Amino acid sequence: MQSFFAAELHRRATHAMQTGRADADAQSAQVPVAQYTSDEQTAQELRLLRQSPQPVAGSSSLAAPGAWLSLTRFGIPLLLVRQADGPVQAFLNVCRHRGARVVPEGSGNEARAFTCPYHAWTYQADGSLRGVPDAFGFPCLKKEDSGLRRLAVVERAGIIWVVLDPASPISDIHTHLGPLMDNLESLSGFQTPVAYAQRSYEVNANWKLLIDGIFEAYHFKVAHRQTIAHMFMHNLQLVDEFAAHRRLYLIKSRFAQDQPEAAGFDPRQYGNLTYYFFPNSMVLVQPDHGQLSYLAPLSASCTRVHEITLIPAKPATDKASAYWDANVDLYRRTLAEDYALAESIQAGLASGANDSFHFGTFEYSAPRFHAQLQQLLDADRNQALA
């Protein structure tokens, strides 16, 4: 762990405990309700998400050369293949002949070639076009230009990150994830964690309502009173911004009880760290593991949530599995409380009770997220009109 990072969190957490306030000095702000109900805006946001790095799978899902995974994310058919020389390559799982899906959803361990079920065009594991039946009928075909469309991909913190749009201006994912990812990978267990307890499900709420909840601790004592509220100080969350990304630190009650020294301070024992990667991905860091979530809008009022638990090693015993299952269960029960409230909010949006939401000074990070997102959407609209 980066020592200066731990020492600085200790200093700020101590100050927050002494003053009863987190260290943010910001203004309150409002966000129009229309931003949570517009189908047009949601469609534009989906285009933006496809242009941003998405954490589509755990690296351990493709453990050895030849392993492959076919899946759909954000409406895009993907094919991930670990190459013979080690790295993962990502492709649009779409035949370059007539556009059929080449590989059905699923996974395997011995990628030699992939054959389209429509006309049997065949692709190598590296995506290159290997064979075309009756090739004489395509005299102008350039095989070197007709392989599966490659996508930008990297593996960081045990996660495979892919840019789903081949025309995205983001081609260097390392630079996009930046110092915040470097900080996450400095934590013990976040270099090569194992993916565990993966699931996807739908929540009947706008995806931004789910994002709003991570940016404030104001709701904890009420919304989570049946689960984890007792573990944390009321409304004390430190926020660091890395461009549009965030690192959040929610201070635990035991910080006040134990009053830990700055020397050797371990932030993971005295608070929850959340690494938020703009616009829709987050990793919650627990003392010995992490929880990855990323959000895909299906409509203005429905979101598909994808989750992967990141653990140090594959469970070797029933006892180890039971331990991780208990951690996953608590995480999911807590999220269920948040998401039930989000569904309640979404159901009330059309009532006209609120034209906008008013965020307090200690909730400032949520409206800043909306402003940053809106800035990108406006730029996208202006570019389309140019």
C-alpha positions in Angstrom: 0.0 0.0 0.0 1.2 3.5 -0.7 2.2 4.8 2.7 1.5 8.5 2.0 -2.1 7.5 1.0 -2.7 5.7 4.3 -1.2 8.5 6.4 -3.3 11.1 4.7 -6.5 9.2 5.2 -5.6 8.8 8.9 -5.1 12.6 9.2 -8.3 13.5 7.5 -10.3 10.8 9.3 -9.0 12.0 12.6 -10.0 15.6 11.7 -13.5 14.4 10.6 -14.0 12.6 13.9 -12.9 15.6 15.9 -15.1 18.0 14.1 -18.1 15.8 13.2 -17.7 16.8 9.6 -16.0 15.3 6.5 -13.4 17.5 4.9 -15.4 18.7 1.9 -16.2 22.4 1.7 -18.8 22.5 -1.1 -22.1 24.1 -1.9 -25.5 22.4 -2.1 -26.9 21.8 -5.6 -29.9 20.6 -7.5 -30.4 18.0 -10.2 -33.4 18.1 -12.5 -35.7 15.1 -12.1 -36.0 14.9 -15.9 -32.4 13.6 -16.0 -33.7 10.3 -14.4 -36.8 10.0 -16.7 -35.7 10.9 -20.2 -35.5 8.0 -22.7 -33.6 10.2 -25.1 -31.0 11.0 -22.5 -30.7 7.4 -21.5 -30.0 6.3 -25.1 -27.3 9.0 -25.3 -25.8 7.8 -22.0 -25.7 4.2 -23.3 -23.6 5.4 -26.3 -21.3 7.1 -23.8 -21.0 4.0 -21.7 -20.1 1.9 -24.7 -17.3 4.4 -25.4 -15.9 4.1 -21.9 -13.9 1.2 -20.4 -16.2 -1.4 -18.9 -15.2 -4.2 -16.5 -16.8 -7.1 -18.3 -15.3 -10.1 -16.6 -12.7 -11.3 -14.1 -9.3 -12.2 -15.4 -9.5 -15.6 -13.7 -12.5 -16.5 -15.9 -9.9 -16.9 -18.7 -7.2 -18.5 -16.6 -5.1 -20.2 -19.3 -4.1 -19.7 -22.9 -6.9 -20.8 -25.2 -9.7 -19.9 -22.7 -12.6 -18.0 -24.3 -15.8 -16.3 -23.1 -18.7 -15.2 -25.2 -21.1 -12.8 -23.6 -23.3 -9.7 -24.2 -22.7 -6.4 -22.4 -24.6 -3.2 -23.0 -26.3 -4.9 -26.0 -23.0 -5.7 -27.6 -21.9 -9.3 -28.4 -18.4 -9.8 -27.2 -15.8 -12.6 -27.6 -12.8 -12.6 -25.2 -9.9 -15.0 -25.9 -6.7 -15.5 -23.9 -4.0 -15.7 -26.5 -1.2 -18.3 -26.6 1.3 -15.6 -25.5 -0.8 -14.6 -22.5 -2.8 -11.4 -23.0 -6.6 -11.4 -23.5 -7.9 -10.1 -26.8 -11.5 -8.7 -27.1 -13.5 -8.8 -30.3 -17.0 -7.9 -31.5 -18.6 -11.4 -31.8 -20.0 -10.5 -35.2 -19.2 -12.2 -38.5 -17.6 -9.8 -41.0 -19.6 -11.5 -43.8 -23.3 -11.0 -43.0 -23.2 -10.0 -39.3 -24.3 -13.2 -37.6 -23.1 -13.9 -34.0 -20.1 -16.2 -34.5 -19.9 -17.9 -31.0 -23.0 -18.6 -28.9 -22.9 -17.3 -25.3 -20.8 -19.5 -23.1 -17.1 -20.4 -22.4 -14.4 -22.9 -23.2 -10.8 -23.7 -22.7 -9.4 -24.7 -26.1 -9.8 -21.9 -28.6 -8.4 -23.1 -32.0 -10.9 -21.5 -34.4 -14.5 -20.1 -34.4 -16.9 -20.9 -37.2 -19.9 -18.7 -38.0 -23.1 -20.8 -38.0 -24.5 -19.0 -41.1 -22.0 -19.5 -43.9 -19.1 -21.2 -42.0 -16.6 -18.3 -42.3 -13.9 -19.3 -39.8 -11.7 -17.2 -37.6 -8.5 -17.9 -35.7 -8.2 -17.4 -32.0 -6.5 -14.1 -32.7 -9.6 -13.0 -34.6 -8.0 -13.2 -38.1 -10.0 -14.7 -40.9 -8.8 -18.2 -41.6 -11.2 -19.6 -44.1 -14.1 -18.8 -46.5 -16.1 -21.5 -48.2 -16.3 -21.0 -52.0 -13.8 -18.2 -51.7 -13.9 -17.7 -55.5 -17.2 -15.9 -55.0 -15.4 -13.1 -53.2 -12.7 -12.0 -55.6 -12.2 -8.6 -53.9 -12.1 -9.9 -50.3 -9.0 -8.9 -48.4 -8.6 -11.5 -45.7 -6.1 -9.4 -43.7 -8.8 -6.7 -43.3 -11.7 -9.0 -42.6 -11.0 -10.5 -39.2 -13.2 -10.0 -36.2 -13.3 -6.3 -35.1 -10.8 -5.9 -32.3 -11.7 -3.8 -29.2 -9.4 -2.0 -26.8 -8.8 -4.2 -23.8 -6.6 -4.4 -20.6 -6.4 -6.4 -17.4 -6.2 -4.4 -14.3 -6.9 -5.4 -10.6 -7.9 -8.9 -11.8 -10.6 -7.4 -14.1 -10.9 -7.4 -17.9 -11.7 -3.9 -19.1 -13.0 -3.4 -22.6 -14.1 -0.4 -24.7 -17.2 -1.8 -26.5 -17.3 0.8 -29.3 -14.5 0.3 -31.8 -14.9 4.0 -32.8 -14.4 5.3 -29.3 -11.9 8.1 -28.8 -10.6 6.1 -25.7 -7.9 3.7 -27.0 -5.5 3.8 -24.0 -7.4 2.3 -21.1 -4.4 2.4 -18.8 -4.3 6.2 -19.1 -8.1 6.5 -18.7 -8.1 4.5 -15.5 -5.1 6.5 -14.4 -3.7 7.0 -10.8 -6.9 5.8 -9.2 -6.3 2.3 -10.7 -2.7 2.5 -9.6 -3.8 3.2 -6.1 -6.3 0.3 -6.1 -3.6 -2.1 -7.3 -1.3 -1.0 -4.6 -3.7 -2.7 -2.0 -2.9 -6.2 -0.9 -4.9 -8.8 -3.0 -5.7 -6.5 -5.9 -3.0 -7.5 -8.3 -4.4 -10.9 -9.3 -7.7 -11.6 -7.4 -10.0 -14.4 -8.3 -13.5 -13.7 -9.6 -16.2 -15.3 -7.4 -20.0 -15.3 -7.0 -20.8 -13.5 -10.2 -24.3 -12.5 -10.9 -26.5 -10.1 -13.0 -30.0 -8.8 -12.2 -32.3 -6.0 -12.9 -33.4 -3.0 -10.8 -36.4 -0.9 -11.7 -34.7 2.4 -11.4 -32.5 4.8 -13.4 -28.8 3.8 -13.3 -27.9 7.3 -12.0 -30.1 6.8 -8.9 -27.9 3.8 -8.0 -24.7 5.9 -8.5 -26.0 8.7 -6.4 -26.2 6.5 -3.3 -22.4 5.8 -3.2 -21.5 9.5 -3.1 -23.0 10.2 0.4 -23.1 8.6 3.8 -26.2 10.7 4.9 -28.5 7.7 4.3 -26.6 5.0 6.2 -28.0 5.3 9.7 -31.6 5.1 8.3 -31.5 3.0 5.2 -29.1 0.4 6.6 -30.2 0.3 10.2 -31.0 -3.4 9.9 -27.6 -4.4 8.4 -24.4 -2.3 8.6 -25.3 1.1 10.0 -23.9 0.3 13.4 -20.5 -0.3 11.8 -20.0 3.3 10.6 -19.9 6.8 11.9 -22.9 9.0 10.9 -22.4 10.9 7.7 -18.6 10.8 7.6 -17.2 10.0 4.2 -14.0 11.4 2.7 -14.0 12.0 -1.0 -10.9 12.3 -3.3 -11.4 13.2 -7.0 -9.2 11.8 -9.8 -10.6 13.8 -12.7 -14.1 12.3 -13.0 -13.2 9.2 -10.9 -13.5 9.1 -7.1 -12.0 7.4 -4.1 -14.4 7.4 -1.2 -13.6 6.5 2.4 -16.5 5.7 4.8 -15.2 5.9 8.4 -16.1 3.0 10.7 -17.2 3.4 14.3 -14.2 1.5 15.5 -11.9 4.3 14.4 -13.3 6.4 17.3 -13.2 3.4 19.7 -9.7 2.3 18.9 -8.1 5.7 18.1 -5.4 4.0 15.9 -2.0 5.6 15.6 -0.9 7.1 12.3 2.2 4.8 12.1 1.2 1.6 10.4 -2.4 2.7 9.9 -4.4 0.3 7.7 -7.4 2.2 6.1 -9.2 -1.1 5.3 -9.5 -2.0 9.0 -11.1 1.3 9.9 -13.3 2.2 6.9 -14.7 1.2 3.6 -12.8 2.3 0.5 -14.8 2.6 -2.7 -13.0 3.1 -6.0 -15.5 4.7 -8.5 -14.5 4.7 -12.1 -16.5 7.2 -14.1 -19.2 6.8 -15.3 -20.7 3.5 -14.0 -18.2 1.2 -12.3 -17.2 0.8 -8.7 -15.0 -1.5 -6.5 -15.9 -1.7 -2.8 -12.7 -2.7 -0.9 -13.2 -4.8 2.3 -10.5 -5.8 4.7 -9.7 -9.0 2.8 -11.5 -8.8 -0.6 -13.5 -6.5 -2.9 -16.9 -6.2 -4.6 -17.1 -5.0 -8.2 -20.4 -3.6 -9.5 -21.1 -2.0 -12.8 -24.4 -0.7 -14.2 -25.9 -1.0 -17.6 -29.1 1.1 -18.4 -31.8 -0.9 -20.1 -34.2 2.1 -20.2 -34.7 5.3 -18.3 -36.4 3.3 -15.5 -34.5 0.0 -15.6 -30.9 -1.0 -14.9 -29.0 -4.3 -15.2 -26.5 -4.6 -12.4 -23.4 -6.8 -12.9 -21.5 -8.0 -9.8 -18.2 -9.9 -9.3 -16.7 -10.6 -5.9 -12.9 -10.4 -5.9 -11.2 -12.8 -3.5 -7.5 -13.6 -2.8 -7.7 -17.2 -4.0 -10.2 -19.9 -5.1 -11.8 -21.5 -2.0 -10.1 -24.8 -1.3 -12.5 -26.0 1.4 -16.2 -25.8 2.3 -15.3 -23.6 5.3 -13.6 -21.1 3.0 -16.6 -21.1 0.6 -18.9 -20.6 3.6 -16.8 -17.6 4.7 -16.9 -15.9 1.3 -20.6 -16.7 0.8 -21.4 -15.0 4.1 -19.5 -11.9 3.0 -21.3 -11.9 -0.3 -24.7 -12.3 1.4 -24.1 -9.3 3.7 -23.1 -7.2 0.7 -26.1 -8.2 -1.3 -28.5 -7.6 1.6 -27.1 -4.1 2.0 -27.3 -3.3 -1.7 -30.9 -4.6 -1.7 -31.8 -1.9 0.8 -30.3 0.7 -1.4 -31.9 -0.6 -4.6 -35.4 -1.0 -3.0 -35.2 2.7 -2.1 -34.1 3.6 -5.7 -37.1 1.7 -7.1 -39.3 3.6 -4.7 -37.8 6.9 -5.9 -38.2 6.0 -9.5 -41.8 5.1 -9.0 -42.5 8.5 -7.5 -40.7 10.6 -10.2 -43.7 10.8 -12.5 -45.9 12.2 -9.7 -44.7 15.7 -10.1 -43.8 16.1 -6.4 -40.3 17.2 -7.3 -39.0 19.2 -10.3 -35.5 18.6 -9.1 -33.6 16.9 -6.2 -31.8 19.1 -3.7 -28.5 17.7 -2.5 -26.9 18.9 0.7 -23.4 20.3 1.1 -22.1 16.9 2.3 -23.8 15.2 -0.7 -21.9 17.5 -3.2 -20.2 14.6 -5.1 -23.5 13.4 -6.5 -24.4 16.6 -8.4 -20.8 17.0 -9.5 -21.1 13.6 -11.1 -24.3 14.7 -12.9 -22.6 17.9 -14.0 -19.6 16.0 -15.4 -21.8 13.5 -17.2 -24.0 16.3 -18.6 -20.9 18.1 -19.9 -19.9 15.0 -21.9 -23.5 14.5 -23.2 -23.6 18.1 -24.3 -20.3 17.8 -26.1 -21.6 14.7 -27.8 -24.7 16.5 -29.0 -22.8 19.5 -30.2 -20.5 17.1 -32.2 -23.5 15.4 -33.8 -24.9 18.8 -34.9 -21.6 20.0 -36.3 
